[in-house]
Amino acid sequence: MYHHIKKLMYTVNVGAPDVRFGRMLLEQFGGANGELAAAMQYTIQGWNCVEDLARRDLLLDIGTEELSHLEVVGALIRMHLKELKTDREAAEADPLVTIAGGGGVSLCNSQGNAWTADYLKITGELDVDLRSNIAAEARAKIVYERLIDHTDDPGTIDTLQFLMTREITHMKAFSAALESMEKSPFSIGFLKPTPVLVDEYFNGSTGDGVEGDSDMHEPWLDSFGLNPVESEMNGGSGLSIGQVNGTEDQEDRGKQDSGKRATTSVFADALSQTNPSTKKGGCNNSNASNGRASHRSSAKKGKANHRS
């Protein structure tokens, strides 16, 4: 249940309206990194999160706050766009907002493109969603910084500073929720990656460029167990493709599956629990090959019996 209170989370004051800046602000209303996208992403993740009620509460808390931020951004935009309703020259300079939106807010970005659910990152895998949320907050923080660069109105700056600061607050909360799962940052999902291959850094961009770029040898080439591998086209051995042989064991999921579950959870009956995809044979698996050979042999016998 939602309940609206007729009070902004942050009081907006605009001293000098700027129609062009108002249109820029639409990016944080109906844009890819805007408040509506954040509110919908976190809220829907929360509704889906029946396996961990504590983190569900976190998602719904922040998702609801993002709706409040949407209201603040909307108020800020309206104040900057108000001249579209009284000044014909300003209105003619931005007919899309004036005619289609009546000089107010609409669910579009700063270029007039309609908001879309394609902006949302929702996987149903809690740690993956938390990482997406951390990145979403970081992107929004950068957008607010850039908006601040384009205004000198004190009230607008304060409002944007408030919104920008809350992005970092949410990053902290999402990061804490992720870290408290006590799992490796590279343990994603239920299946382990293929050994050897997972540690090979493929040097896919080689040679010298006209801007002074060349092959760089930086710490990330051999961090976390990585080792550089050259392409066969560059005289190297290439990736260890032959290591792929079906699936591996189950990942260490830390405390990801130990949270309090909702009464509607079906975790115990999920395929990942009842019929895991670990140790599924691949083309290089001798047992799988023998199985296919036996199948072909049986099929040949069947044909021979049929002919006789």
Secondary structure as the mmCIF struct_conf table of DSSP 4:
data_model
#
loop_
_struct_conf.conf_type_id
_struct_conf.id
_struct_conf.beg_label_comp_id
_struct_conf.beg_label_asym_id
_struct_conf.beg_label_seq_id
_struct_conf.end_label_comp_id
_struct_conf.end_label_asym_id
_struct_conf.end_label_seq_id
BEND BEND1 LYS A 6 LYS A 7
BEND BEND2 MET A 9 TYR A 10
BEND BEND3 GLY A 15 ALA A 16
HELX_RH_AL_P HELX_RH_AL_P1 VAL A 19 LEU A 25
TURN_TY1_P TURN_TY1_P1 LEU A 26 LEU A 26
HELX_RH_AL_P HELX_RH_AL_P2 GLU A 27 GLY A 30
BEND BEND4 GLY A 31 GLY A 31
TURN_TY1_P TURN_TY1_P2 ALA A 32 ASN A 33
BEND BEND5 GLY A 34 GLY A 34
HELX_RH_AL_P HELX_RH_AL_P3 GLU A 35 ASN A 48
BEND BEND6 GLU A 51 GLU A 51
HELX_RH_AL_P HELX_RH_AL_P4 LEU A 53 LEU A 81
HELX_RH_3T_P HELX_RH_3T_P1 LYS A 82 LYS A 85
TURN_TY1_P TURN_TY1_P3 THR A 86 THR A 86
HELX_RH_AL_P HELX_RH_AL_P5 ARG A 88 ALA A 93
HELX_RH_AL_P HELX_RH_AL_P6 PRO A 95 PRO A 95
HELX_RH_PI_P HELX_RH_PI_P1 LEU A 96 ALA A 100
TURN_TY1_P TURN_TY1_P4 GLY A 101 GLY A 103
BEND BEND7 GLY A 104 GLY A 104
BEND BEND8 LEU A 107 LEU A 107
STRN STRN1 CYS A 108 CYS A 108
TURN_TY1_P TURN_TY1_P5 SER A 110 GLN A 111
BEND BEND9 GLY A 112 GLY A 112
HELX_LH_PP_P HELX_LH_PP_P1 ASN A 113 ASN A 113
STRN STRN2 ALA A 114 ALA A 114
HELX_LH_PP_P HELX_LH_PP_P2 TRP A 115 TRP A 115
HELX_RH_3T_P HELX_RH_3T_P2 ALA A 117 TYR A 119
BEND BEND10 GLY A 124 GLY A 124
HELX_RH_AL_P HELX_RH_AL_P7 LEU A 126 ASP A 149
TURN_TY1_P TURN_TY1_P6 HIS A 150 HIS A 150
HELX_RH_AL_P HELX_RH_AL_P8 PRO A 154 GLU A 179
TURN_TY1_P TURN_TY1_P7 SER A 180 MET A 181
TURN_TY1_P TURN_TY1_P8 PRO A 185 PHE A 186
BEND BEND11 GLY A 189 PHE A 190
STRN STRN3 LEU A 191 LEU A 191
HELX_LH_PP_P HELX_LH_PP_P3 LYS A 192 THR A 194
TURN_TY1_P TURN_TY1_P9 PRO A 195 VAL A 196
HELX_RH_3T_P HELX_RH_3T_P3 LEU A 197 ASP A 199
STRN STRN4 GLU A 200 ASN A 203
BEND BEND12 SER A 205 SER A 205
BEND BEND13 GLY A 207 GLY A 207
TURN_TY1_P TURN_TY1_P10 VAL A 210 GLU A 211
BEND BEND14 GLY A 212 GLY A 212
HELX_RH_3T_P HELX_RH_3T_P4 PRO A 219 LEU A 221
BEND BEND15 ASP A 222 ASP A 222
HELX_RH_3T_P HELX_RH_3T_P5 SER A 223 GLY A 225
STRN STRN5 ASN A 227 GLU A 230
HELX_RH_3T_P HELX_RH_3T_P6 GLU A 232 ASN A 234
TURN_TY1_P TURN_TY1_P11 GLY A 235 GLY A 235
BEND BEND16 GLY A 236 GLY A 236
HELX_RH_3T_P HELX_RH_3T_P7 ILE A 241 GLN A 243
BEND BEND17 GLY A 246 GLY A 246
STRN STRN6 GLN A 250 GLN A 250
TURN_TY1_P TURN_TY1_P12 GLY A 254 ASP A 257
BEND BEND18 GLY A 259 GLY A 259
HELX_LH_PP_P HELX_LH_PP_P4 LYS A 260 ALA A 262
TURN_TY1_P TURN_TY1_P13 THR A 263 THR A 264
HELX_RH_3T_P HELX_RH_3T_P8 PHE A 267 ASP A 269
BEND BEND19 ALA A 270 ALA A 270
HELX_RH_AL_P HELX_RH_AL_P9 LEU A 271 THR A 274
BEND BEND20 ASN A 275 ASN A 275
TURN_TY1_P TURN_TY1_P14 THR A 278 LYS A 279
TURN_TY1_P TURN_TY1_P15 CYS A 283 ASN A 284
HELX_RH_AL_P HELX_RH_AL_P10 SER A 286 ARG A 307
#
